[in-house]
Amino acid sequence: MQNNIRSSDQVVVYFSSKMGSMVRMVENGVEVVSKRRRKNRGP
């Protein structure tokens, strides 16, 4: 039981870190797109 719990915790940490990095990449992409759109819309 203890081993299974430890492994599951490691998996959760691994996925949470992966998701966090993916979220950062998406946020950066959104920022770039929003900046490009602002430039196009600008006078």
N, CA, C and O atoms as a CHARMM CRD file, in Angstrom:
* protein
*
  172
    1    1 MET  N      0.85000  -1.21100   0.00000 PROA 1      0.00000
    2    1 MET  CA     0.00000   0.00000   0.00000 PROA 1      0.00000
    3    1 MET  C      0.87700   1.24900   0.00000 PROA 1      0.00000
    4    1 MET  O      0.67600   2.15700  -0.80700 PROA 1      0.00000
    5    2 GLN  N      1.85100   1.29100   0.91100 PROA 2      0.00000
    6    2 GLN  CA     2.69700   2.48900   1.00600 PROA 2      0.00000
    7    2 GLN  C      3.41700   2.74200  -0.31400 PROA 2      0.00000
    8    2 GLN  O      3.49100   3.87900  -0.77700 PROA 2      0.00000
    9    3 ASN  N      3.95100   1.66900  -0.92300 PROA 3      0.00000
   10    3 ASN  CA     4.66300   1.85000  -2.19100 PROA 3      0.00000
   11    3 ASN  C      3.71800   2.41600  -3.25200 PROA 3      0.00000
   12    3 ASN  O      4.09000   3.32300  -3.99600 PROA 3      0.00000
   13    4 ASN  N      2.49800   1.88200  -3.32100 PROA 4      0.00000
   14    4 ASN  CA     1.54400   2.37000  -4.32400 PROA 4      0.00000
   15    4 ASN  C      1.23500   3.85100  -4.08800 PROA 4      0.00000
   16    4 ASN  O      1.15900   4.63100  -5.03700 PROA 4      0.00000
   17    5 ILE  N      1.05800   4.22800  -2.83300 PROA 5      0.00000
   18    5 ILE  CA     0.74600   5.62800  -2.52900 PROA 5      0.00000
   19    5 ILE  C      1.92300   6.50900  -2.96700 PROA 5      0.00000
   20    5 ILE  O      1.72100   7.56100  -3.57400 PROA 5      0.00000
   21    6 ARG  N      3.11700   6.08700  -2.66700 PROA 6      0.00000
   22    6 ARG  CA     4.29000   6.89700  -3.04000 PROA 6      0.00000
   23    6 ARG  C      4.36200   7.06200  -4.55200 PROA 6      0.00000
   24    6 ARG  O      4.57600   8.16600  -5.05400 PROA 6      0.00000
   25    7 SER  N      4.18300   5.95900  -5.27500 PROA 7      0.00000
   26    7 SER  CA     4.26900   6.02900  -6.73700 PROA 7      0.00000
   27    7 SER  C      3.16900   6.94500  -7.26900 PROA 7      0.00000
   28    7 SER  O      3.41000   7.74100  -8.17700 PROA 7      0.00000
   29    8 SER  N      1.96500   6.83700  -6.71100 PROA 8      0.00000
   30    8 SER  CA     0.86000   7.68800  -7.19000 PROA 8      0.00000
   31    8 SER  C      1.19300   9.14500  -6.91800 PROA 8      0.00000
   32    8 SER  O      0.92100  10.00400  -7.75800 PROA 8      0.00000
   33    9 ASP  N      1.77600   9.44400  -5.76300 PROA 9      0.00000
   34    9 ASP  CA     2.15000  10.83200  -5.46200 PROA 9      0.00000
   35    9 ASP  C      3.16600  11.32000  -6.49400 PROA 9      0.00000
   36    9 ASP  O      3.06100  12.44800  -6.97600 PROA 9      0.00000
   37   10 GLN  N      4.14000  10.49100  -6.83400 PROA 10     0.00000
   38   10 GLN  CA     5.15100  10.89500  -7.81700 PROA 10     0.00000
   39   10 GLN  C      4.48700  11.17800  -9.15300 PROA 10     0.00000
   40   10 GLN  O      4.84200  12.14400  -9.82900 PROA 10     0.00000
   41   11 VAL  N      3.52300  10.34300  -9.54400 PROA 11     0.00000
   42   11 VAL  CA     2.83100  10.53500 -10.83300 PROA 11     0.00000
   43   11 VAL  C      2.08500  11.86200 -10.80200 PROA 11     0.00000
   44   11 VAL  O      2.11700  12.62000 -11.77100 PROA 11     0.00000
   45   12 VAL  N      1.40900  12.14400  -9.68200 PROA 12     0.00000
   46   12 VAL  CA     0.65000  13.40100  -9.57200 PROA 12     0.00000
   47   12 VAL  C      1.59800  14.58200  -9.69500 PROA 12     0.00000
   48   12 VAL  O      1.30500  15.54200 -10.40800 PROA 12     0.00000
   49   13 VAL  N      2.73000  14.52100  -9.00700 PROA 13     0.00000
   50   13 VAL  CA     3.69600  15.62500  -9.07300 PROA 13     0.00000
   51   13 VAL  C      4.21900  15.76900 -10.49600 PROA 13     0.00000
   52   13 VAL  O      4.36000  16.88200 -11.00100 PROA 13     0.00000
   53   14 TYR  N      4.50800  14.62800 -11.14600 PROA 14     0.00000
   54   14 TYR  CA     5.02900  14.66700 -12.51500 PROA 14     0.00000
   55   14 TYR  C      4.01800  15.32300 -13.45500 PROA 14     0.00000
   56   14 TYR  O      4.36900  16.20400 -14.24000 PROA 14     0.00000
   57   15 PHE  N      2.76600  14.88600 -13.36700 PROA 15     0.00000
   58   15 PHE  CA     1.74500  15.43900 -14.26600 PROA 15     0.00000
   59   15 PHE  C      1.47300  16.89800 -13.93700 PROA 15     0.00000
   60   15 PHE  O      1.30100  17.71600 -14.84100 PROA 15     0.00000
   61   16 SER  N      1.43200  17.23000 -12.65300 PROA 16     0.00000
   62   16 SER  CA     1.15400  18.62400 -12.26600 PROA 16     0.00000
   63   16 SER  C      2.26000  19.53000 -12.81400 PROA 16     0.00000
   64   16 SER  O      1.97600  20.62300 -13.30600 PROA 16     0.00000
   65   17 SER  N      3.50300  19.08900 -12.73300 PROA 17     0.00000
   66   17 SER  CA     4.60800  19.90500 -13.25400 PROA 17     0.00000
   67   17 SER  C      4.48800  20.01400 -14.77100 PROA 17     0.00000
   68   17 SER  O      4.70800  21.08600 -15.33400 PROA 17     0.00000
   69   18 LYS  N      4.13900  18.91000 -15.43700 PROA 18     0.00000
   70   18 LYS  CA     3.98800  18.94700 -16.90100 PROA 18     0.00000
   71   18 LYS  C      2.86700  19.90700 -17.27700 PROA 18     0.00000
   72   18 LYS  O      3.02300  20.73200 -18.17700 PROA 18     0.00000
   73   19 MET  N      1.73700  19.79500 -16.58300 PROA 19     0.00000
   74   19 MET  CA     0.60400  20.68000 -16.88800 PROA 19     0.00000
   75   19 MET  C      1.00800  22.12700 -16.65400 PROA 19     0.00000
   76   19 MET  O      0.66600  23.00000 -17.45200 PROA 19     0.00000
   77   20 GLY  N      1.73100  22.39400 -15.57100 PROA 20     0.00000
   78   20 GLY  CA     2.15300  23.76100 -15.27800 PROA 20     0.00000
   79   20 GLY  C      3.00600  24.31200 -16.41500 PROA 20     0.00000
   80   20 GLY  O      2.81600  25.45600 -16.82800 PROA 20     0.00000
   81   21 SER  N      3.94000  23.51900 -16.92600 PROA 21     0.00000
   82   21 SER  CA     4.79400  23.99700 -18.02400 PROA 21     0.00000
   83   21 SER  C      3.94600  24.23500 -19.27300 PROA 21     0.00000
   84   21 SER  O      4.15400  25.21100 -19.99400 PROA 21     0.00000
   85   22 MET  N      2.98600  23.33400 -19.52600 PROA 22     0.00000
   86   22 MET  CA     2.13600  23.50000 -20.71900 PROA 22     0.00000
   87   22 MET  C      1.30300  24.77100 -20.58000 PROA 22     0.00000
   88   22 MET  O      1.14600  25.52300 -21.54300 PROA 22     0.00000
   89   23 VAL  N      0.77000  25.01100 -19.37900 PROA 23     0.00000
   90   23 VAL  CA    -0.04200  26.21700 -19.15700 PROA 23     0.00000
   91   23 VAL  C      0.81200  27.45200 -19.41700 PROA 23     0.00000
   92   23 VAL  O      0.34700  28.41500 -20.02700 PROA 23     0.00000
   93   24 ARG  N      2.06300  27.42400 -18.95500 PROA 24     0.00000
   94   24 ARG  CA     2.94900  28.57700 -19.18500 PROA 24     0.00000
   95   24 ARG  C      3.14600  28.79200 -20.68100 PROA 24     0.00000
   96   24 ARG  O      3.08400  29.92500 -21.16000 PROA 24     0.00000
   97   25 MET  N      3.38400  27.70900 -21.42200 PROA 25     0.00000
   98   25 MET  CA     3.59200  27.83700 -22.86800 PROA 25     0.00000
   99   25 MET  C      2.34000  28.42400 -23.51200 PROA 25     0.00000
  100   25 MET  O      2.44000  29.30500 -24.36500 PROA 25     0.00000
  101   26 VAL  N      1.16600  27.94700 -23.11300 PROA 26     0.00000
  102   26 VAL  CA    -0.08900  28.45600 -23.69200 PROA 26     0.00000
  103   26 VAL  C     -0.23900  29.93200 -23.35900 PROA 26     0.00000
  104   26 VAL  O     -0.59900  30.73200 -24.22200 PROA 26     0.00000
  105   27 GLU  N      0.03600  30.29800 -22.10300 PROA 27     0.00000
  106   27 GLU  CA    -0.09600  31.70700 -21.71200 PROA 27     0.00000
  107   27 GLU  C      0.86000  32.56800 -22.53500 PROA 27     0.00000
  108   27 GLU  O      0.47900  33.64400 -22.99500 PROA 27     0.00000
  109   28 ASN  N      2.08800  32.11000 -22.72100 PROA 28     0.00000
  110   28 ASN  CA     3.05100  32.87400 -23.52800 PROA 28     0.00000
  111   28 ASN  C      2.52300  33.01600 -24.95700 PROA 28     0.00000
  112   28 ASN  O      2.59600  34.09800 -25.53900 PROA 28     0.00000
  113   29 GLY  N      1.99600  31.93600 -25.52100 PROA 29     0.00000
  114   29 GLY  CA     1.46500  31.99500 -26.88300 PROA 29     0.00000
  115   29 GLY  C      0.31500  32.99000 -26.96400 PROA 29     0.00000
  116   29 GLY  O      0.22900  33.76500 -27.91700 PROA 29     0.00000
  117   30 VAL  N     -0.56600  32.97300 -25.97300 PROA 30     0.00000
  118   30 VAL  CA    -1.70400  33.91100 -25.97700 PROA 30     0.00000
  119   30 VAL  C     -1.18200  35.33800 -25.92300 PROA 30     0.00000
  120   30 VAL  O     -1.69700  36.21300 -26.61800 PROA 30     0.00000
  121   31 GLU  N     -0.16400  35.58000 -25.10400 PROA 31     0.00000
  122   31 GLU  CA     0.38900  36.93300 -25.00700 PROA 31     0.00000
  123   31 GLU  C      0.94400  37.37100 -26.36500 PROA 31     0.00000
  124   31 GLU  O      0.71000  38.50200 -26.79000 PROA 31     0.00000
  125   32 VAL  N      1.66500  36.50100 -27.03900 PROA 32     0.00000
  126   32 VAL  CA     2.24000  36.84500 -28.34800 PROA 32     0.00000
  127   32 VAL  C      1.12200  37.14300 -29.34200 PROA 32     0.00000
  128   32 VAL  O      1.18400  38.13100 -30.07400 PROA 32     0.00000
  129   33 VAL  N      0.10200  36.29100 -29.36700 PROA 33     0.00000
  130   33 VAL  CA    -1.00500  36.49700 -30.31700 PROA 33     0.00000
  131   33 VAL  C     -1.71300  37.81000 -30.00200 PROA 33     0.00000
  132   33 VAL  O     -2.02700  38.57900 -30.91000 PROA 33     0.00000
  133   34 SER  N     -1.96600  38.07000 -28.72100 PROA 34     0.00000
  134   34 SER  CA    -2.67800  39.30400 -28.35600 PROA 34     0.00000
  135   34 SER  C     -1.84100  40.51700 -28.78000 PROA 34     0.00000
  136   34 SER  O     -2.38900  41.50500 -29.26800 PROA 34     0.00000
  137   35 LYS  N     -0.52900  40.44800 -28.59900 PROA 35     0.00000
  138   35 LYS  CA     0.34000  41.57200 -28.99900 PROA 35     0.00000
  139   35 LYS  C      0.25700  41.76900 -30.51200 PROA 35     0.00000
  140   35 LYS  O      0.15000  42.90300 -30.98000 PROA 35     0.00000
  141   36 ARG  N      0.30500  40.69300 -31.27200 PROA 36     0.00000
  142   36 ARG  CA     0.23500  40.80700 -32.73400 PROA 36     0.00000
  143   36 ARG  C     -1.10700  41.43000 -33.12800 PROA 36     0.00000
  144   36 ARG  O     -1.15700  42.31500 -33.98300 PROA 36     0.00000
  145   37 ARG  N     -2.18100  40.97200 -32.50800 PROA 37     0.00000
  146   37 ARG  CA    -3.50200  41.50900 -32.85800 PROA 37     0.00000
  147   37 ARG  C     -3.56200  42.99500 -32.52100 PROA 37     0.00000
  148   37 ARG  O     -4.10900  43.78500 -33.29100 PROA 37     0.00000
  149   38 ARG  N     -3.01000  43.37500 -31.38800 PROA 38     0.00000
  150   38 ARG  CA    -3.02500  44.79000 -30.99600 PROA 38     0.00000
  151   38 ARG  C     -2.28000  45.61800 -32.04000 PROA 38     0.00000
  152   38 ARG  O     -2.74200  46.69300 -32.42400 PROA 38     0.00000
  153   39 LYS  N     -1.13200  45.12400 -32.50000 PROA 39     0.00000
  154   39 LYS  CA    -0.35500  45.86700 -33.50400 PROA 39     0.00000
  155   39 LYS  C     -1.18800  46.02300 -34.78300 PROA 39     0.00000
  156   39 LYS  O     -1.22800  47.09900 -35.37900 PROA 39     0.00000
  157   40 ASN  N     -1.85100  44.93800 -35.19500 PROA 40     0.00000
  158   40 ASN  CA    -2.65200  45.01000 -36.42900 PROA 40     0.00000
  159   40 ASN  C     -3.81300  45.99000 -36.24900 PROA 40     0.00000
  160   40 ASN  O     -4.12100  46.76100 -37.15700 PROA 40     0.00000
  161   41 ARG  N     -4.45800  45.96100 -35.07500 PROA 41     0.00000
  162   41 ARG  CA    -5.60600  46.83400 -34.84800 PROA 41     0.00000
  163   41 ARG  C     -5.16500  48.27800 -34.64900 PROA 41     0.00000
  164   41 ARG  O     -5.92700  49.20800 -34.91500 PROA 41     0.00000
  165   42 GLY  N     -3.92700  48.46600 -34.17800 PROA 42     0.00000
  166   42 GLY  CA    -3.46200  49.82000 -33.87000 PROA 42     0.00000
  167   42 GLY  C     -3.52400  50.73300 -35.08400 PROA 42     0.00000
  168   42 GLY  O     -3.59500  50.25500 -36.21600 PROA 42     0.00000
  169   43 PRO  N     -3.49700  52.03900 -34.85900 PROA 43     0.00000
  170   43 PRO  CA    -3.57000  53.01700 -35.96000 PROA 43     0.00000
  171   43 PRO  C     -2.34600  52.96500 -36.86100 PROA 43     0.00000
  172   43 PRO  O     -2.25800  53.72200 -37.82800 PROA 43     0.00000
